[in-house]
Amino acid sequence: MHDAIPLRTGVETSDGGGSAALAVRRAADRFTRFVDAVTAGTVEAPLPGGGRTSARFDVLSAVAEDDLCAARLAEGHLDAVAILAELDGDPVAPGQYWGVWAAEPPGSGLTATRGPDGWVLNGLKQYCSGAHSCTHALVTATAEDGRRLFAVRTGIPEDEAGTGCAPVPGTWRAIGMAGSDSPGIRFTDVPATPVGGVEAYLRRPGFHHGGVGVAACWFGGAQAVARVLFTRAEQRADPFTDAHAGAVDLRLYTAGTVLRRAAEEIDLDPLDKAGTAGLRALRVRALVAEVCSEVLDHVGRATGAGPLCHDERHARAVTDLGVYVRQHHAERDLAALGGLVARGPEESR
């Protein structure tokens, strides 16, 4: 089994190369070990909609409970595997570590042009998690006929003209989720293989199934944050600590139940013939995001500053979860949910 792929040089950190660099290396090592275990069959990560989606969510939650940054990378790889299967792309080969770089924040992004030798990508792609550890990635880019998804090899050697993928210094100075290694990457004439047609990435049913998978990672992060509270409640009887522990248990039970129900629904309708996948994803993500916020609040009020100052693992889990759960777009996603419930998919746009 492969121990860990070496990180490319140039990992920039916010503290001059200390704890952030360690977080990047720790997450990359856990990520590659996880992928190797999945490839070897010692860890199961079923495709969504195949009858065992709950097991898929469970493994994502378990990785997240151990290390949210590693889970962010693992989720990207598993999502890439599912996307390639759904859109008839080439399957992932052993020794490959994939990311999905599909963020579309304001500003310039990637452009795709087709030349005599095939497609090439140019521009800046932001939030490329696993920039120094992913060997391959699925990336969105704008072509003449619309937005498309492309498969690229990230480690393309640069030629004399300096072509290839290059992480941009100064674009990832995060404290929370530092280990996810998510800088912007400059693409210069990078060869790319189209996966699916125009807008196929967003229109496929699996887009929403993958969104629920992200919520499973948030759930694992909330379990990690709650650990210190449950440990304290076990060690001594205190009515206020017990009240917070009860409140946290209630919320975690709710989130876990919702994730299991979502998995069952995905397995019953993997191709989304009922047209409910988007609604389900919005509901599950909103619920789990709310649970995460409430768990962070209850644990902080119950345990005070002590664990944040003296328990590195807990402090890291709190900080990472606070950043990761912001992939839920708060009131924007709630507004989308409300419009969908009230007026349906067409009228709510």
N, C-alpha and C positions, 0 to 999 in steps of 0.2 A: 504494500500500500504506500502511496505517495505521502511523505511526511508533510511537506508544505512547499508550495512554489515560492521561489525567492521574490521578494518585492523588488521592483525596478527602483533605481536610485531616484532621488529628487522628491521624496515625500516631505511635504512642508507641514510644519506644525505651528500651533499658535504660541507655544512656550519655548521655542528655540530647540525643539527636538527631544523633549523629555517625555512626559506622560502621554501626550497625544501620539507620538511615534510608537510608543509601547502599545497603546490601544489599537492602532492600525495593524501592527504586527500580530497582536493577540487575536484580533478578529479575523485577519486573513488566514492565520494558521488554523483556527477553528472552522472557518469556512471551507478551506480546502480539505481538511480531514472529514468534514461532513459530506462533501460531495464525493470524496473517494469511498466513503462508507456506503453511500447510496449506490454508487456505480458497482461496488463489490456485492451488493445485496444484503449487507449486514444491517442496514437501516432502510426501512420501507418509506417511500414517499410517493404514494399512488397519484396518478393523474386525476384532476378534478372531474367529477361526473362519471367515474368508472365503477361506482358502487362502494368505494372506500374513501370517500372524500373526508370523512371524519378523521380517519387515520392520518391523512395529509395535514389537516389542521392541527392535530395533536402533535405531530413531529415539529411543526413550525413553532407552536407554543412552547414545546420543551426546549428547543434551541434558544428561543427568546428568553426563557426563564433563566438560562445560564448566561447568555450574553446577547443583548439586543442588537449590537452592531453586527455580530456574526449572523444573527437571524435576518437582518436586513439583506446581507449578501446571499444567504441561503435561499431566502424567499425569491430574490431576483433570479438565481440560477434555476430553481424549480419552476418559476413562472416562464422562463425562456424555454425550458423543456416542454412545457404545456403548450406554449404558443406555437413552437415549431411543429408539434404534433397536430395541432388544430388547423394550422395553415399550410400543411404539407411541405414544410421545410425539411432540410437535411437534419437527421437526428443528431443529438449531442454525442460526441465520441468520448471514450475514456481519456482522462488527462486534460479535458477542457473544462474551464470554469467561466460560466456565462453571467452576464449582467443584462438588465433591461433598462436602457437609458432613454426614457420616453417623456421626461419632463418638458413642458412647453411654457416656461415663464415668459413674461414680456421681454422684448429685446430680440436681437438677432439670434437665429438658430442655425440649424444645418440646412444646406441646400443639396439636392441630389441632381446630378446631370448624367445623361447617358451619352457616352462617346463610342468610338469604334471598338474599344476594348472592354466595354461594359460600363456599369454605373460607378461613379465616384462621388464621395461626399466631401463637402467643404464647409467650414464655419465653426462656430463655438457651440458645444453642447454642454448645458449646465447640469449639475447634480448627478454626476456619473459615479454612482456608488461602486466601490471596488476598483477604482481607477488604476491602482497599481497591482491588483491581484487577479483581475478577470482577464483571461486569455482571449475571450470572444464576447461580443455583445450584440443585442438587438437594439437598434436605434431608430427613432423616428426622424424623418427629414422631409422637407418640402421639395417636391419635383414639379415639373411643368404642368402635370395633370392632377396635382393634389398631394396630400400628405401620404407618405408611404412608410413602411417598415422595412429595414434592411439588416442583414446579418453582416458583421465585420469581424475581422481578426484584429484585436487591439495591439498586439505586439509586432505589427509590421515593422521591419527594420527600416530606419530612415535612410533614404538615398542621399546623394550629394546635394540635392536641392532641398533637403529637409522635409520631405513629405512624410505623412503618417499621423498617428495619434500622439498628442503631447499634452499631458496634464498642465494646466495653467497655474503657475505659482500665485499664491495669495487668494485663491478662490475657494478655499475650504479652511476656515479658521475657527471651526466650531469647537465648543467644549462638550455639549451634549451630542451624542452620536459621532464623536470625533473618529472613532474606530471604523466607521462606515466608509471613510476615505472617499468623499464625494465631491471632488473639485470639478470645475469645468474642464473640458478637454477640447483642444483645438484640433480639428480635422483638416488635413491638407491633402487633397487628392487621394483619399483613402478608398481603395477598391471595396465595393459593397455588392451583396447579393440580395435582390428583392425577395421579401417573404410576404406572400399574399398580394392582393391588389390595393388600389387606392382606398384609404380609410379602413382597410380590412382589420387592422389592429384594434380599432375602437368598436367596430361593428360586430365583431365575433362575440358569441355568448360568453366565452371564457374570460373576456375582459372583466366582467362583473364577478365571475367566480374568483379571479385573482384578487380582486379588491377585498373579498371576504378573507382571503388568505392573509392579507396584510393585517386585518383586524385580529386574526389569530395570533400574529406576532405581538400586537399590542397587549392582548390578553396575557400572553406569557410574561411580558414585561411587568404588568400589574401584579401578577403572582410573585414575581421576584421582589417587587417593592414591598408587598405585604408580608414577606417572610419575617422581617425583623419585628413586626407587630405581633404575629402569632407566637414567635419565640418568647417575647416578653410576657405575653398572656400565659404561656405555659409555665413560666418560671415563678410567677407570683400572682396571687388573686387580688385584683383591684377592679372595682365596679366600672370606673371610667375606661380603663384599658379594655375590659371585657366588652363594654358597649361599642367601642370603636372596632374591636375585633369582630363583633357580631355584625356591625354595619358593613364591614369589608367582606366578610364571608357571604353575606346576602348578595352583594353586588357581584362578586366573583362567580357565585353560583348562577346568577342570572345571565351573566355574559357567557359562561360555559354552556348553559342550556341553549341559549340563542345560537351559538356557533354550531352545536350539534344539530339543532333543527335546520339551520341553513344547509349544513352538509347533506342531510337527508333530502331536502328539497332539490338540491343540485343533482344528486344522484337519480332522483325521480324524473328530472327534466333537464338533462345535460345540455341539450341543444336549445333550450329556452323557447320551446314551442308555445308556451303559455304567455311569453312576453313579460315575465315577472322578475327576471334576473337583476335588472337595474334597480327596481324597487327594493328587492331583498338586500342588495349590497348597500344601498343608502341607509336602510334601517339598521342593519347589523353594524356597519361602521359607526353610525351615530351613537348607537347604544353602547358599543364597546369603548368608544372614545369618551363618552360620559362616565362610564364606569372607571376608566383610567384616571380621569380628573378627580373623581370622588375618592378613589383609593389613595391617590397621592395626598389629598387633603386630610383624610382620616388618619393615615399613617403618620403624617407630619405632626398633626395635633396630638396624637397619642404618644409619640416617642420623643418629640422635641428635637433639639439640635444635636444631641449626643451622637446618634448613628450617622448623621450627615457629616459630622466632624471626625469621627473615629472609626467608622466602618467603611472602608474604601469601596467594597463591593456594593453596599447599599447606596452610597452616595452616587456611584456611577449609574446604578439602575434608575435612581430617581431622575438624574440629569438626562440620561438617554431617553427615558420614557417621555419626559416633558417635551423633548424635541420631536421624537418619532411620531407621537400621536398627533402632531400638528400637520401630518399628511391628511388628516381630516380637516376640511376647510370650514369648520364651525358653522356660522349662520348661513354661509353660501350653500353648504351641503344640506342644511336643514331647510332652506328655502327651496332647493331643488326637490327635496323629499315632499314638502308640503304641496308644491305645485303639481307634482306627479300624482299624489293621492287625490288632490282636489279636482284636477282637470285632465288627467291622463297624459300620456307621453307626448302627444302632438301639441295639445293646447298649452301645456306647461312650459314650452320652450320660449 
